[in-house]
Amino acid sequence: MGSAETPGAGGRDAGSSERAEASTDDGPGSAAATPSDPLSAVRATFAAFAGAPRALAGAAFLVAVQGLLLVGLGVWQVVRGFGHHIDNLGRAEFGGVLCLVCGVVVVGLARAQVVRRATSKTPIVVIELLCLPVGWAMLQNGLLGYGLPLLVVAVATLALLALAASRTPPVE
């Protein structure tokens, strides 16, 4: 049943009907869903990104940047964990691995947003809603350099997702 709903979600705005007709989606069994090699998965992601409506692509881009920053933070924490002034090596390494895993999941959600669209919207909204109080608490603690970008990206992502949803034709 899920494959019957997926092609209907192809067009999100007025200009996407031409893109949906130009690119054929074979459903969950297509190369975009189950690629045979990593290079074809990257090609399918870029093709889906190019065919997605601008608001949805913008939201997916912001989510992907958040995920890549989490991956970078995880790598930094793992490497820093082997430093000399770490009081608890296990806690430092666990935090780094947790950031790595969460970053990979967030990047996967960004990819799913442009490839499958409907399956990843709720987790992305939950993540962005969780970023709002964290960013606000950072602002209250004087960490403007961390809190302000987190708030701006979370609000922008939620706004872009709402804009993309408002341009979605009703499902019949």
C-alpha positions in Angstrom: 0.0 0.0 0.0 2.9 2.4 0.7 4.0 2.2 -2.9 0.6 3.4 -4.1 0.9 6.5 -1.9 4.5 7.3 -2.8 4.0 8.4 -6.5 1.2 10.6 -5.4 3.6 12.6 -3.2 5.8 13.3 -6.2 4.4 16.7 -7.1 4.6 19.2 -4.2 4.1 22.6 -6.0 2.7 23.9 -9.3 6.0 23.5 -11.2 6.7 20.0 -10.0 4.1 18.4 -12.2 6.4 18.8 -15.2 9.3 17.4 -13.2 7.2 14.5 -12.0 6.3 13.6 -15.6 9.9 14.0 -16.8 11.3 11.7 -14.2 9.8 8.3 -13.8 9.7 6.8 -10.3 9.3 3.1 -10.2 8.4 3.1 -6.5 10.2 1.5 -3.6 12.0 -1.0 -5.8 13.6 1.6 -8.0 17.4 2.4 -8.0 16.7 5.3 -5.7 15.4 3.1 -3.0 17.8 0.1 -3.3 21.0 1.1 -5.1 23.4 -1.5 -6.1 26.5 0.6 -5.4 27.2 3.8 -3.3 27.8 5.9 -6.4 24.3 5.2 -7.8 22.8 6.1 -4.4 24.6 9.4 -4.6 23.4 10.0 -8.1 19.8 9.1 -7.2 20.0 11.5 -4.2 21.2 14.4 -6.4 18.6 13.6 -9.0 15.8 13.6 -6.4 17.3 16.8 -4.9 17.2 18.5 -8.2 13.6 17.4 -8.9 12.3 18.3 -5.4 10.4 21.5 -4.9 12.6 24.4 -3.7 11.1 24.6 -0.2 11.5 20.9 0.4 15.0 20.9 -1.1 16.0 23.8 1.2 14.7 22.1 4.3 16.6 18.9 3.3 19.7 20.9 2.7 19.5 22.5 6.2 18.9 19.1 7.8 21.8 17.6 5.9 24.1 20.4 7.1 23.0 19.8 10.7 23.8 16.1 10.2 27.2 16.8 8.8 28.0 19.1 11.6 27.0 16.4 14.1 29.3 13.9 12.3 32.1 16.4 12.4 31.5 17.1 16.1 31.5 13.3 16.8 34.8 12.8 15.0 36.3 15.7 16.9 35.0 14.3 20.2 36.4 10.9 19.5 39.8 12.2 18.6 39.8 14.7 21.5 38.9 11.8 23.8 42.4 10.4 23.4 43.9 13.7 24.7 45.8 14.2 27.9 43.3 16.4 29.8 40.2 14.1 29.6 39.0 13.0 33.0 36.7 10.2 31.8 37.8 8.5 28.5 34.7 6.3 28.3 32.3 9.2 28.6 34.2 11.2 26.0 34.3 8.4 23.5 30.7 7.4 24.1 29.6 11.0 23.5 31.6 11.1 20.3 30.2 7.9 19.0 26.7 9.0 19.9 27.2 12.2 17.9 28.5 10.2 14.9 25.5 7.9 15.0 23.0 10.7 15.4 24.7 12.7 12.6 24.4 9.7 10.2 20.7 9.3 11.1 20.1 13.0 10.5 21.9 12.9 7.1 19.8 9.8 6.2 16.6 11.7 7.1 17.7 14.6 4.9 18.2 12.1 2.0 14.9 10.4 2.7 13.2 13.9 2.7 14.1 14.4 -1.0 13.8 10.8 -2.1 10.7 9.5 -0.3 9.5 12.8 1.2 6.5 11.7 3.4 8.4 9.1 5.4 10.9 11.5 7.1 8.9 14.6 7.7 7.7 13.7 11.3 11.2 12.8 12.6 12.7 16.0 11.1 9.9 18.1 12.7 10.5 16.5 16.1 14.3 17.1 15.8 13.8 20.7 14.9 11.3 21.2 17.7 13.8 19.8 20.1 16.4 22.2 18.8 14.3 25.2 19.8 14.5 24.9 23.6 18.2 23.9 23.4 19.0 27.0 21.3 17.0 29.2 23.6 18.8 27.8 26.7 22.1 28.5 24.9 21.1 32.1 24.3 20.1 32.5 28.0 23.5 31.1 29.0 25.3 33.6 26.9 26.4 31.2 24.1 25.2 33.3 21.2 27.5 31.7 18.8 25.9 28.3 19.3 22.3 29.2 20.3 21.5 31.7 17.6 22.5 29.6 14.6 20.7 26.6 16.1 17.5 28.6 16.5 17.7 30.2 13.1 18.3 26.9 11.3 15.5 25.1 13.3 13.0 27.9 12.6 14.0 28.1 8.9 13.7 24.3 8.5 10.2 24.3 10.1 9.1 27.2 8.0 10.4 25.5 4.8 8.6 22.3 5.7 5.4 24.2 6.4 5.7 26.0 3.1 6.3 22.7 1.2 3.2 21.2 3.0 1.1 24.2 2.2 1.8 23.7 -1.5 1.0 20.0 -1.5 -2.2 19.2 -3.3 -4.8 17.3 -1.3 -4.6 13.6 -1.4 -7.7 12.0 -3.0 
